[in-house]
Amino acid sequence: MEAFWEKGAMGKPREYNAAAEMVDRNVSCGYGHEIAFVDPARSLTYGQLQAATMRVANLLTGLGIRPEARVAVLMLDDVDYPSVFWGAIRAGIVPVCLNTLLTADNYLYMLKDSRAEAIVLSAPLLEVIAPLLDQLPALRHVIVAGDDTGAIENDPYPRLQILMARASDRFDTAATCSDETAFWLYSSGSTGAPKGVRHVHTSPQYIADTYGRHVLGIQHDDICFSAAKMFFAYGHGASMALPMSVGATTVLLPDRTSPATVMSVLARARPTLFFGVPTLYAAMLADPACRQENGSDRLRLCVSAGEALPEDVGLAWEKRMRVGILNGIGSTEMLHAFISNRPDDIRYGTVGREFPGYRLRLVDEDGRDVADDELGELLVSGGSAGDGYWNQRDKSRATFAGDWVRTGDKYTRDAEGYYHYAGRADDMFKVAGRWVSPAEVEQALVSHPAVIEAAVIADTDDEGLVKPRAFVVLAPGQTAETLFDELKTHVKKTAGLWKYPRWIVALDLLPKTATGKIQRYRLREMAGGTPPCAAPRTDAASEPASGTTPAARKPALTLAQKGAS
């Protein structure tokens, strides 16, 4: 690895702007006429992207938005998104990337928290934001991207394309500092209220020079497609930082992801690299139409992150699709993956090993390093670490501790250096004095052919003793009433005699963030309403992913039988 990265961001020139690195360098390298981004309706070459970012920089500064001020970006994944994101950075303005799948209350919180002076949003999202505007005194400008589909009739807000057409395509890139905040990403909120993570200008290139180079081996002729959206740290890297670092092409999908939409893009665009999440891989495997012949004949690698990939899902995918999944783990705080499997070294059931650019530690409750095969909290050090949380000093100090970032995740490391995910530190619990990892029980459950997804939390029985409670999504045609004893026995054999779930609740969907992470606190809320050994529950509704419009609550098939302790 280049020595300058070993010194951190200050190894770069002090005057450094990420847009110059990620956009202008590709034009200088002769890639100006090559496709950078393509969505179902439009495409942008690197030369057109450069001009578009300059127009955006001019229109934002023309509105009186100064360097270091914040602009909210609430946009679907289309070619306007990178134009706005890198255009703001070019002007020294900080884009705050917002999840497109949230509720009005979430947006009100984030817009107040960030004090964004402007928002650029896709037309279908205007009806969610417009009613909030009188509660947001800092928000002075609302700019609508895309056509009028879904927008409020006769709305007074200017259109992005019109403003860009009026703006000059020449702009003197702001002389920002390499250590200066370039953009924000909000944490997914899987454990509560989201936190604004500030990332500096050198972070996108850092993840490209580490994960992109040493793990993915990304090349100029790659075509990338990420089911994870660009507002998500994983999607930011997969769709922008990694491909733009080598002048590759990215295929964008503005629509919600599903097995059908993903397979359609794979067949039409024929990408070489596909980035998904464990939930999506499992859902695609449950779809009979998901077959190798219906996908991309150029696909060389698949990637999984966001949560640990169950071993059975990885093996089943490789068997059916004839291409491996690189399972890794990262975080919003670190911007991208910091542990991963490698193309020539895939070991399903693990998140892989350390790779150049990051250092890892597993520590006990007293901060001492643990031995191989012992459970510990993961600490990570690397140049892509965020610069702290916005306006949350206590949480910043607890997470960003000098060179080390506390992930809040529990792992074990085997003698060969492979890391095994055990769950969030605050999700671990003891049964009969022995630790239980929710992730381990979940993996055991999904290894049963009747279970598509599973989530496990701690609950208490009549005697006040802690036992596992499982929530499962069943395969089509399966009925919960007939499966409890079978699943209980399966977990005993697969994970351990004391780890089996004493109660199993079948849901249509698990409650998740829009980035696919299970919201266990919502499962705990579901479990809290009725004693675990009561009659079968009929009120545990199937919750949509965070940010979707809540559907009518439907009774869930439930097993609340009490097992022997």
Backbone torsions as a table, in degrees:
resi	resn	phi	psi	omega
1	MET	NA	147.5	179.0
2	GLU	-59.3	140.5	-174.8
3	ALA	-63.4	-30.5	-174.6
4	PHE	-63.6	-28.8	179.6
5	TRP	-71.2	-27.9	179.2
6	GLU	-67.0	-19.7	178.6
7	LYS	-89.9	-7.3	-177.4
8	GLY	89.4	-170.0	-174.0
9	ALA	-59.6	-31.1	-177.0
10	MET	-69.7	-9.8	173.5
11	GLY	-68.4	-21.9	173.5
12	LYS	-77.5	162.0	174.6
13	PRO	-55.3	145.1	-178.3
14	ARG	-59.7	-40.0	175.8
15	GLU	-87.9	110.0	-171.7
16	TYR	-152.9	130.7	177.9
17	ASN	-126.0	126.3	-174.7
18	ALA	-61.7	-30.7	179.7
19	ALA	-65.9	-36.9	177.2
20	ALA	-63.7	-39.3	179.9
21	GLU	-69.8	-48.4	-171.4
22	MET	-83.3	-30.3	-176.5
23	VAL	-104.5	-60.1	-171.9
24	ASP	-64.8	-34.0	-178.5
25	ARG	-61.5	-35.4	179.7
26	ASN	-66.9	-35.8	176.1
27	VAL	-67.8	-42.8	179.1
28	SER	-62.6	-29.7	180.0
29	CYS	-81.3	-1.0	178.1
30	GLY	94.5	13.8	-178.4
31	TYR	-97.7	13.3	-174.0
32	GLY	-58.3	-29.9	-177.8
33	HIS	-96.2	3.8	-178.9
34	GLU	-96.1	150.5	-174.7
35	ILE	-70.2	126.7	175.2
36	ALA	-95.4	-48.6	-177.5
37	PHE	-136.9	142.7	176.1
38	VAL	-140.6	131.2	173.6
39	ASP	-117.9	-179.1	-176.1
40	PRO	-60.9	-19.3	-176.0
41	ALA	-111.6	-28.8	-170.9
42	ARG	-143.9	168.7	172.8
43	SER	-141.7	158.4	177.5
44	LEU	-131.6	129.0	169.4
45	THR	-79.0	168.4	176.9
46	TYR	-63.8	-33.7	176.4
47	GLY	-66.5	-42.4	177.8
48	GLN	-66.9	-36.4	176.7
49	LEU	-63.1	-42.6	178.6
50	GLN	-59.3	-46.7	179.7
51	ALA	-64.5	-39.9	-179.7
52	ALA	-64.5	-40.4	179.3
53	THR	-66.1	-33.5	177.4
54	MET	-69.7	-38.1	176.5
55	ARG	-63.5	-42.4	178.8
56	VAL	-63.5	-43.1	178.4
57	ALA	-59.1	-42.2	178.9
58	ASN	-66.5	-42.8	-176.7
59	LEU	-69.4	-35.3	178.9
60	LEU	-69.1	-45.5	178.5
61	THR	-67.9	-31.5	176.8
62	GLY	-65.4	-22.8	176.2
63	LEU	-83.5	0.0	179.3
64	GLY	88.9	13.6	178.4
65	ILE	-83.6	122.6	-172.5
66	ARG	-95.0	161.3	174.6
67	PRO	-54.0	143.7	-179.4
68	GLU	80.0	-12.4	173.3
69	ALA	-71.6	165.3	-174.0
70	ARG	-112.9	141.6	176.7
71	VAL	-125.7	122.9	178.3
72	ALA	-76.6	137.9	177.5
73	VAL	-118.3	107.9	-179.4
74	LEU	-121.6	78.2	-168.6
75	MET	-131.7	146.2	172.7
76	LEU	-70.6	162.7	-178.7
77	ASP	-77.2	86.3	171.8
78	ASP	-135.3	-176.6	-171.6
79	VAL	-70.2	-14.3	175.5
80	ASP	-70.9	-28.8	-174.8
81	TYR	-59.8	-55.4	179.8
82	PRO	-63.2	-29.3	177.3
83	SER	-63.0	-45.2	-179.3
84	VAL	-72.0	-45.3	-177.2
85	PHE	-59.6	-54.1	-177.3
86	TRP	-75.9	-25.4	175.6
87	GLY	-66.1	-41.4	176.4
88	ALA	-63.4	-45.5	180.0
89	ILE	-61.8	-38.6	178.4
90	ARG	-58.8	-34.9	-179.3
91	ALA	-85.9	0.0	-177.3
92	GLY	79.3	9.1	177.1
93	ILE	-90.6	146.5	-171.5
94	VAL	-99.2	110.1	174.5
95	PRO	-75.0	134.0	177.0
96	VAL	-109.0	108.4	-171.9
97	CYS	-83.6	123.0	-176.3
98	LEU	-112.6	139.6	175.5
99	ASN	-60.5	130.6	-177.1
100	THR	-83.9	1.7	-172.2
101	LEU	-115.8	21.9	-174.4
102	LEU	-97.9	178.6	179.4
103	THR	-95.6	169.1	179.7
104	ALA	-58.9	-39.8	-179.8
105	ASP	-62.2	-40.4	177.0
106	ASN	-60.6	-45.5	-178.5
107	TYR	-65.9	-39.4	178.3
108	LEU	-60.5	-43.4	178.6
109	TYR	-61.2	-49.0	-175.5
110	MET	-68.6	-39.5	-179.7
111	LEU	-70.1	-35.8	173.9
112	LYS	-68.5	-43.4	-177.6
113	ASP	-62.4	-43.9	-176.5
114	SER	-81.6	-21.3	-174.3
115	ARG	53.4	43.8	178.3
116	ALA	-61.7	137.0	180.0
117	GLU	-86.7	-19.7	179.1
118	ALA	-146.2	158.8	173.1
119	ILE	-134.1	134.0	170.8
120	VAL	-110.4	120.9	-174.7
121	LEU	-137.4	150.7	177.2
122	SER	-70.7	145.7	-173.0
123	ALA	-52.4	-42.5	-178.6
124	PRO	-63.3	-16.0	-177.2
125	LEU	-95.2	-3.5	-177.2
126	LEU	-64.1	-37.3	-176.8
127	GLU	-66.0	-21.8	176.8
128	VAL	-79.8	-37.5	-174.1
129	ILE	-85.0	-36.1	-173.5
130	ALA	-53.1	-43.0	-179.4
131	PRO	-67.4	-12.0	-177.1
132	LEU	-91.8	-13.4	-165.8
133	LEU	-62.0	-33.3	-179.0
134	ASP	-73.6	-6.1	176.9
135	GLN	-102.1	6.7	-173.9
136	LEU	-126.2	78.6	-175.9
137	PRO	-64.3	-26.9	-178.9
138	ALA	-75.1	-22.2	-175.2
139	LEU	-83.1	106.0	-173.5
140	ARG	-99.9	-19.2	-174.2
141	HIS	-137.0	135.2	174.9
142	VAL	-123.2	118.6	-177.8
143	ILE	-119.0	129.2	-174.8
144	VAL	-105.0	127.6	-180.0
145	ALA	-102.2	150.2	177.8
146	GLY	87.3	-171.3	-178.6
147	ASP	-81.6	-169.8	-174.7
148	ASP	-88.2	2.7	-177.9
149	THR	-61.0	122.3	178.8
150	GLY	84.7	-7.8	-180.0
151	ALA	-79.1	162.2	178.5
152	ILE	-71.8	133.7	-176.8
153	GLU	-60.1	132.3	178.2
154	ASN	59.0	32.2	179.5
155	ASP	-67.4	153.3	-174.2
156	PRO	-92.8	8.8	-169.4
157	TYR	-88.9	138.9	-178.3
158	PRO	-68.0	153.1	-178.8
159	ARG	-95.4	137.7	-178.0
160	LEU	-57.2	-46.0	-175.4
161	GLN	-63.9	-36.1	178.7
162	ILE	-68.0	-44.6	179.1
163	LEU	-63.5	-40.0	179.5
164	MET	-66.3	-39.7	-179.6
165	ALA	-62.7	-30.4	179.7
166	ARG	-81.8	-19.8	-174.6
167	ALA	-86.2	154.2	178.5
168	SER	-74.0	149.1	175.7
169	ASP	-97.3	25.6	173.4
170	ARG	-124.7	131.3	-178.6
171	PHE	-154.6	135.0	176.1
172	ASP	-82.2	108.9	-175.3
173	THR	-55.6	135.5	-176.9
174	ALA	-61.5	140.7	-179.6
175	ALA	-83.8	69.1	-179.9
176	THR	-79.1	167.4	-179.1
177	CYS	-98.0	148.2	-179.6
178	SER	-60.5	-29.8	179.8
179	ASP	-93.6	6.1	-177.0
180	GLU	-81.7	148.2	176.4
181	THR	-62.6	126.4	179.9
182	ALA	-101.7	-40.1	-177.4
183	PHE	-158.6	163.1	175.6
184	TRP	-115.7	147.1	166.1
185	LEU	-127.5	135.1	175.9
186	TYR	-87.2	136.6	176.1
187	SER	-61.1	157.8	-169.3
188	SER	-70.7	-18.4	-179.7
189	GLY	79.7	23.0	-179.8
190	SER	-68.3	-19.6	179.3
191	THR	-119.1	16.7	179.0
192	GLY	140.9	-151.1	-176.1
193	ALA	-64.6	138.8	178.8
194	PRO	-63.0	154.3	178.3
195	LYS	-123.4	136.8	178.9
196	GLY	-79.7	113.0	-179.7
197	VAL	-96.3	124.9	-177.6
198	ARG	-94.2	124.3	178.5
199	HIS	-114.0	144.0	-175.1
200	VAL	-92.2	171.5	-172.8
201	HIS	-62.3	-30.8	-175.7
202	THR	-83.5	-9.9	-173.6
203	SER	-62.9	-43.6	179.6
204	PRO	-58.3	-43.9	179.8
205	GLN	-69.3	-30.3	179.5
206	TYR	-63.7	-45.9	-179.8
207	ILE	-68.4	-27.9	175.6
208	ALA	-68.9	-40.4	-178.4
209	ASP	-76.6	-13.2	179.9
210	THR	-107.0	-79.2	-179.2
211	TYR	-62.6	-46.6	-177.4
212	GLY	-59.8	-41.6	-176.4
213	ARG	-83.7	-50.0	-170.4
214	HIS	-85.3	-22.1	-178.2
215	VAL	-109.8	-58.9	-173.6
216	LEU	-77.0	-30.1	-175.9
217	GLY	61.4	40.8	-175.6
218	ILE	-65.2	141.9	-176.1
219	GLN	-126.0	164.3	-178.4
220	HIS	-59.9	-32.7	-176.6
221	ASP	-89.4	7.5	177.0
222	ASP	-73.4	150.6	172.2
223	ILE	-121.0	119.0	-172.8
224	CYS	-104.1	140.5	173.0
225	PHE	-137.0	121.9	-178.7
226	SER	-116.7	123.8	172.5
227	ALA	-72.0	-27.7	175.0
228	ALA	-72.2	130.8	-174.2
229	LYS	-77.1	163.7	-173.1
230	MET	-72.1	-16.3	175.9
231	PHE	-73.9	-15.2	-177.9
232	PHE	-91.6	140.3	-178.2
233	ALA	-55.1	-44.4	178.5
234	TYR	-59.9	-45.0	179.0
235	GLY	-68.5	-34.6	175.7
236	HIS	-57.2	-47.3	179.9
237	GLY	-68.0	-45.5	-174.6
238	ALA	-67.2	-37.6	-175.4
239	SER	-96.8	-22.4	-177.4
240	MET	-123.0	-69.3	-169.9
241	ALA	-58.0	-47.8	-175.9
242	LEU	-68.6	-55.1	-179.8
243	PRO	-65.6	-36.9	-178.7
244	MET	-68.9	-23.2	179.7
245	SER	-67.0	-19.7	-179.4
246	VAL	-124.8	8.5	-179.6
247	GLY	71.5	29.3	178.6
248	ALA	-82.5	179.9	-177.4
249	THR	-109.1	141.6	177.3
250	THR	-119.7	131.9	175.1
251	VAL	-97.0	129.8	-176.3
252	LEU	-112.4	144.0	178.1
253	LEU	-123.4	106.5	-179.4
254	PRO	-70.0	-25.9	-174.3
255	ASP	-76.9	166.6	172.5
256	ARG	-62.4	144.3	-179.5
257	THR	-82.6	143.7	175.1
258	SER	-153.9	164.7	176.3
259	PRO	-53.5	-39.7	-177.8
260	ALA	-68.1	-45.9	-178.4
261	THR	-68.0	-37.2	179.1
262	VAL	-66.4	-45.4	179.5
263	MET	-62.9	-34.2	178.4
264	SER	-63.3	-43.6	178.9
265	VAL	-67.4	-41.9	179.1
266	LEU	-58.4	-42.3	-178.5
267	ALA	-72.2	-39.3	-175.4
268	ARG	-77.8	-46.5	-172.7
269	ALA	-92.1	-20.0	178.4
270	ARG	52.3	56.4	179.6
271	PRO	-68.6	160.2	175.9
272	THR	-95.6	-23.7	-179.0
273	LEU	-129.2	129.8	178.5
274	PHE	-123.3	131.3	-179.0
275	PHE	-114.1	116.2	-180.0
276	GLY	-129.0	-175.9	176.7
277	VAL	-123.2	158.3	-176.0
278	PRO	-53.7	-41.3	-179.8
279	THR	-59.2	-41.8	-178.8
280	LEU	-68.6	-43.4	178.2
281	TYR	-58.8	-42.6	179.0
282	ALA	-63.7	-42.5	179.9
283	ALA	-65.7	-38.0	179.1
284	MET	-67.4	-37.5	177.8
285	LEU	-66.4	-27.5	178.2
286	ALA	-78.8	-8.1	-178.9
287	ASP	-98.9	116.8	-178.3
288	PRO	-60.4	-23.5	-179.6
289	ALA	-75.6	-12.5	178.9
290	CYS	-81.4	95.2	-179.7
291	ARG	-137.6	157.7	-176.3
292	GLN	-55.9	-42.4	-176.5
293	GLU	-68.6	-15.5	178.7
294	ASN	-96.7	2.3	-176.6
295	GLY	-108.7	-142.4	-177.5
296	SER	-97.7	126.6	178.3
297	ASP	-79.4	-3.6	178.2
298	ARG	-105.9	0.8	-175.1
299	LEU	-64.0	121.3	-179.0
300	ARG	-108.3	-24.9	179.6
301	LEU	-151.8	146.5	167.9
302	CYS	-116.1	153.1	-178.0
303	VAL	-128.6	144.5	174.9
304	SER	-131.9	139.0	175.3
305	ALA	-158.0	-174.3	-177.5
306	GLY	97.9	-49.1	172.4
307	GLU	-150.4	167.6	-179.2
308	ALA	-66.2	138.5	179.7
309	LEU	-86.7	122.1	177.1
310	PRO	-60.0	141.4	-177.2
311	GLU	-56.7	-43.9	-176.8
312	ASP	-65.3	-32.3	177.7
313	VAL	-67.8	-44.3	178.8
314	GLY	-61.6	-45.3	-179.6
315	LEU	-65.5	-42.5	-179.3
316	ALA	-65.4	-39.4	178.6
317	TRP	-63.3	-47.7	-178.1
318	GLU	-63.9	-36.8	179.0
319	LYS	-65.7	-41.6	-176.4
320	ARG	-81.1	-43.2	-172.4
321	MET	-95.3	-10.2	178.4
322	ARG	62.3	32.1	175.2
323	VAL	-147.3	139.9	-175.7
324	GLY	-81.2	160.5	175.7
325	ILE	-110.2	124.1	174.0
326	LEU	-84.6	99.7	178.6
327	ASN	-83.0	130.3	177.6
328	GLY	-144.9	-178.8	178.9
329	ILE	-142.0	140.9	177.5
330	GLY	-145.7	-161.6	179.3
331	SER	-161.8	161.5	174.8
332	THR	-60.3	-37.4	-179.0
333	GLU	-64.8	-29.8	-179.2
334	MET	-103.4	-1.5	175.6
335	LEU	76.8	-35.6	-179.6
336	HIS	-155.0	-167.1	-175.7
337	ALA	-68.6	144.0	175.1
338	PHE	-127.1	-3.8	168.7
339	ILE	-136.0	141.0	179.8
340	SER	-162.8	154.1	163.6
341	ASN	-71.3	165.3	-179.8
342	ARG	-117.1	159.2	-179.9
343	PRO	-56.9	-35.4	-179.9
344	ASP	-99.8	13.0	-175.4
345	ASP	-153.3	70.6	-180.0
346	ILE	-100.7	122.2	176.3
347	ARG	-126.7	97.0	-178.5
348	TYR	-63.7	147.8	-174.0
349	GLY	92.9	-6.5	174.4
350	THR	-124.1	163.7	173.3
351	VAL	-97.3	10.6	175.2
352	GLY	96.2	-153.4	-174.6
353	ARG	-129.6	169.5	175.4
354	GLU	-61.7	147.1	174.7
355	PHE	-134.2	161.8	-174.2
356	PRO	-55.8	137.8	-180.0
357	GLY	110.4	-15.8	-179.1
358	TYR	-135.5	143.4	172.9
359	ARG	-115.2	144.9	-175.0
360	LEU	-127.8	147.0	172.4
361	ARG	-138.1	146.8	168.4
362	LEU	-114.6	124.8	-174.5
363	VAL	-128.1	155.1	176.8
364	ASP	-87.4	-172.2	-176.7
365	GLU	-63.3	-21.0	179.5
366	ASP	-97.9	7.5	178.7
367	GLY	82.1	10.2	179.0
368	ARG	-88.7	141.8	177.9
369	ASP	-65.2	138.5	-179.7
370	VAL	-97.2	160.6	179.9
371	ALA	-82.1	170.7	175.3
372	ASP	-55.4	142.5	177.5
373	ASP	70.6	7.1	174.4
374	GLU	-103.1	145.3	-177.1
375	LEU	-74.9	134.9	177.7
376	GLY	-154.2	160.8	174.7
377	GLU	-81.1	138.9	-176.9
378	LEU	-86.1	128.8	169.8
379	LEU	-113.6	142.0	-178.6
380	VAL	-133.0	144.6	176.7
381	SER	-129.2	131.6	178.8
382	GLY	-175.8	161.3	-172.7
383	GLY	-71.9	-6.6	178.3
384	SER	-94.7	4.9	-179.5
385	ALA	-59.6	141.8	177.5
386	GLY	-65.7	167.7	-178.3
387	ASP	-96.8	24.3	177.9
388	GLY	105.5	172.6	176.9
389	TYR	-91.0	144.8	178.7
390	TRP	-72.3	124.3	173.3
391	ASN	55.7	32.3	175.8
392	GLN	-138.7	73.4	-171.3
393	ARG	-63.3	-44.1	-178.0
394	ASP	-62.2	-43.3	179.4
395	LYS	-69.0	-34.7	176.1
396	SER	-62.5	-45.4	-179.0
397	ARG	-65.1	-35.7	-179.1
398	ALA	-72.1	-31.3	-175.9
399	THR	-94.4	-47.8	-176.7
400	PHE	-97.5	89.6	-173.4
401	ALA	-105.3	87.0	-177.6
402	GLY	64.9	-128.2	179.5
403	ASP	-73.6	-14.5	-170.6
404	TRP	-107.3	142.5	175.4
405	VAL	-113.6	125.1	177.8
406	ARG	-81.4	121.0	-176.5
407	THR	-83.0	-22.7	-174.6
408	GLY	76.2	8.6	-179.9
409	ASP	-107.4	144.9	177.0
410	LYS	-100.6	137.4	179.0
411	TYR	-140.5	163.8	159.9
412	THR	-119.9	154.9	176.9
413	ARG	-122.4	126.6	-179.8
414	ASP	-84.2	177.8	-174.3
415	ALA	-65.1	-20.8	179.6
416	GLU	-92.1	1.3	176.3
417	GLY	90.9	8.8	177.7
418	TYR	-85.9	138.7	-178.1
419	TYR	-99.0	137.5	-178.6
420	HIS	-117.8	119.9	-176.4
421	TYR	-73.8	133.4	-179.9
422	ALA	-115.0	-12.8	178.3
423	GLY	123.1	175.3	176.4
424	ARG	-66.8	144.6	-178.9
425	ALA	-57.2	-38.5	-178.3
426	ASP	-84.9	1.7	175.3
427	ASP	-100.1	-13.9	179.7
428	MET	-68.1	148.7	176.9
429	PHE	-152.4	164.3	-178.8
430	LYS	-109.2	139.1	173.0
431	VAL	-122.6	122.9	-177.9
432	ALA	54.5	36.9	176.0
433	GLY	81.2	3.5	-178.2
434	ARG	-119.5	140.7	-177.1
435	TRP	-65.7	142.1	172.4
436	VAL	-122.6	127.4	175.2
437	SER	-95.8	118.9	176.6
438	PRO	-53.6	-38.4	-177.9
439	ALA	-62.6	-37.1	-179.2
440	GLU	-67.8	-41.9	178.6
441	VAL	-67.8	-39.7	178.4
442	GLU	-61.7	-42.2	179.3
443	GLN	-64.8	-38.3	177.2
444	ALA	-63.1	-41.5	-179.5
445	LEU	-65.1	-46.3	-176.6
446	VAL	-73.2	-12.3	174.5
447	SER	-75.1	-10.5	174.1
448	HIS	-83.4	134.2	-174.6
449	PRO	-63.0	-16.5	-179.0
450	ALA	-83.6	-10.3	-172.2
451	VAL	-113.0	125.7	176.4
452	ILE	-88.5	-47.2	-179.5
453	GLU	-139.3	157.0	177.9
454	ALA	-150.6	150.2	173.5
455	ALA	-141.2	140.1	-174.8
456	VAL	-126.2	137.2	175.0
457	ILE	-131.5	169.2	174.0
458	ALA	-86.5	140.9	174.4
459	ASP	-141.2	172.9	-178.6
460	THR	-121.5	145.6	178.6
461	ASP	-91.7	-169.3	-177.1
462	ASP	-60.3	-30.3	-178.4
463	GLU	-87.3	1.7	-179.2
464	GLY	80.2	14.4	179.3
465	LEU	-89.0	142.6	-177.2
466	VAL	-80.5	130.5	178.0
467	LYS	-139.7	160.0	177.9
468	PRO	-76.1	138.1	169.2
469	ARG	-117.6	131.1	-177.6
470	ALA	-111.5	143.5	171.0
471	PHE	-118.1	129.6	-174.5
472	VAL	-130.3	151.4	167.1
473	VAL	-108.5	121.4	-173.9
474	LEU	-92.7	153.0	175.4
475	ALA	-66.7	154.0	179.5
476	PRO	-54.5	138.2	177.9
477	GLY	88.7	-8.4	-179.9
478	GLN	-90.2	144.7	177.8
479	THR	-119.3	136.2	-173.6
480	ALA	-65.2	-36.8	-172.9
481	GLU	-59.1	-30.4	-174.9
482	THR	-93.0	-1.5	-169.0
483	LEU	-106.9	-13.1	-169.8
484	PHE	-58.1	-54.6	-177.4
485	ASP	-62.3	-37.3	-179.4
486	GLU	-66.4	-43.8	179.7
487	LEU	-69.0	-38.7	177.9
488	LYS	-58.7	-47.4	179.8
489	THR	-65.2	-38.7	-179.8
490	HIS	-62.0	-43.2	179.2
491	VAL	-67.5	-39.8	177.1
492	LYS	-56.0	-44.1	-178.0
493	LYS	-72.9	-33.3	-172.1
494	THR	-89.5	-39.7	-172.6
495	ALA	-111.9	-33.5	-177.7
496	GLY	147.7	148.7	-173.0
497	LEU	-61.2	-35.1	-175.7
498	TRP	-89.8	-3.4	-172.3
499	LYS	-95.0	-4.7	-174.7
500	TYR	-68.7	147.2	-179.5
501	PRO	-73.6	132.0	177.6
502	ARG	-80.1	-21.2	177.4
503	TRP	-136.4	142.6	177.8
504	ILE	-130.3	127.8	179.2
505	VAL	-115.9	124.3	179.3
506	ALA	-94.3	125.4	179.7
507	LEU	-120.7	156.3	173.1
508	ASP	-70.7	-37.3	179.6
509	LEU	-142.7	147.7	171.1
510	LEU	-86.6	142.4	176.9
511	PRO	-69.7	125.8	-175.5
512	LYS	-139.7	161.1	166.6
513	THR	-73.2	167.3	178.9
514	ALA	-66.4	-15.8	177.7
515	THR	-92.3	4.5	172.6
516	GLY	96.6	2.7	-179.4
517	LYS	-86.3	137.1	-179.2
518	ILE	-68.4	133.1	178.0
519	GLN	-94.9	88.6	-175.3
520	ARG	-66.8	-28.2	179.4
521	TYR	-63.9	-28.7	176.4
522	ARG	-74.9	-32.9	173.9
523	LEU	-66.6	-37.5	177.6
524	ARG	-65.7	-34.4	176.0
525	GLU	-65.2	-41.1	176.8
526	MET	-60.6	-45.7	-176.2
527	ALA	-70.4	-25.5	-174.1
528	GLY	-73.6	-15.7	-174.9
529	GLY	-77.8	-22.4	-174.9
530	THR	-138.4	135.9	176.9
531	PRO	-55.3	139.2	-173.4
532	PRO	-62.8	-19.4	-178.7
533	CYS	-104.7	15.7	179.5
534	ALA	-77.3	-176.9	176.8
535	ALA	-61.6	158.1	-178.3
536	PRO	-52.1	132.6	-177.5
537	ARG	-79.3	144.3	175.3
538	THR	-123.6	11.1	-176.7
539	ASP	-114.0	6.2	-179.1
540	ALA	-83.6	89.6	-173.3
541	ALA	-71.2	154.3	172.1
542	SER	-76.9	115.1	-175.7
543	GLU	-92.0	137.8	176.6
544	PRO	-74.4	165.7	173.3
545	ALA	-59.9	150.0	-178.0
546	SER	-55.0	130.2	175.6
547	GLY	100.0	-13.9	174.9
548	THR	-79.4	158.8	177.8
549	THR	-68.9	124.4	-176.5
550	PRO	-58.3	127.6	178.4
551	ALA	-83.9	166.9	175.0
552	ALA	-59.1	136.7	-176.8
553	ARG	-71.7	129.0	179.9
554	LYS	-114.7	143.8	178.6
555	PRO	-60.5	140.1	177.8
556	ALA	-101.0	142.8	171.1
557	LEU	-66.5	129.2	-170.7
558	THR	-132.4	141.6	170.9
559	LEU	-119.1	112.2	-179.4
560	ALA	-117.8	29.1	179.9
561	GLN	-68.7	145.9	-179.6
562	LYS	-95.1	124.7	178.9
563	GLY	-93.8	164.9	177.2
564	ALA	-68.5	140.9	179.7
565	SER	-84.5	NA	NA
